[in-house]
Amino acid sequence: MPKAKIGVIGGTGLYEIEGLTDIEEVKPKTPFGEPSDSIIVGTLDGTEIAFLPRHGRGHFVSPTEIPARANIYALKSLGVEWIFSVSAVGSLKESIHPLDLVVPDQIIDRTKSRVNSFFTGGIVAHVGFARPFCPCLSEILYKAALEENAKVHPEGTYIIMEGPLFSTKAESNLYRSWGASIIGMTALPEAKLAREAEICYATLGCVTDYDVWHETEEEVTIEIAVANLKRTADMSKRIIRRAARYIPDKRDCQCASALQNAILTDPKLIPPKTKKELALLIGKYIH
């Protein structure tokens, strides 16, 4: 099985980055089922990178049905320590325009039907999540976007809604009253699971529309969202390629030790099956 230090989760075309060599397609087995699709592993400017299409190639996996635990576990099993997430989002602020990019720093969870933790089945862990995106990786992403001359916002609160339907006007205006910046359907439970897996995670939000709150703009449709996402795809690929060059050799952020002191269950009480399934995540703390 090939190894990769950096993971990228996003649209199918993201792994079609110019300069990617030594390409191999893998589908690691996980205790949580199969990942969304095969993972493309290759070398980019001397660094091994793993690309995972979040919705599967051909876009057949609904946001609610994304096998997020399998996706994160599979990337962890390949040795991934850093994950760049690329997502389509709607803007909740006049100052954030369609085709802008946002590197959010906060999350409000409005999902309802998703398993958002690895720690079930007889083991309990309470992992800190005050800063849901890795500050180090977010800074790298923002720096790379600036160097690519993108119009990028360095912070913002990301509302993660359940989907797959878009918001009502009442919901959109409620989220605006909370001070949220963007809205989308995919950063959770990815960000939570990445933190539990001690993987650094940051998101590049590609703004496709003004959601449904904006009175003078055309209401969001899937045609508008897809068209604008395609327009930002090349920029996203250039940013990811540049950002990958800035990944440090060693991590010194709190993401790398997120599970330390977080597991509360007495090791003697953890079922052997659970301990075996989670060995990839907890092995350095519980034997």
Secondary structure, 3 states (H helix, E strand, C coil): CCCCCEEEEECHHHHCCCCCEEEEEECCCCCCCCCCCCEEEEEECCEEEEEEECCCCCCCCCHHHCCHHHHHHHHHHCCCCEEEEEEEEEECCCCCCCCCEECCCEEEEECCCCCCCCCCCCCCECCCCCCCCCHHHHHHHHHHHHHCCCCEECCCEEEEECCCCCCCHHHHHHHHHCCCCEEECCHHHHHHHHHHCCCEEEEEEEEEECCCCCCCCCCCCHHHHHHHHHHHHHHHHHHHHHHHHCCCCCCCCHHHHCCCCCECCCHHHCCHHHHHHCHHHHCCCCC
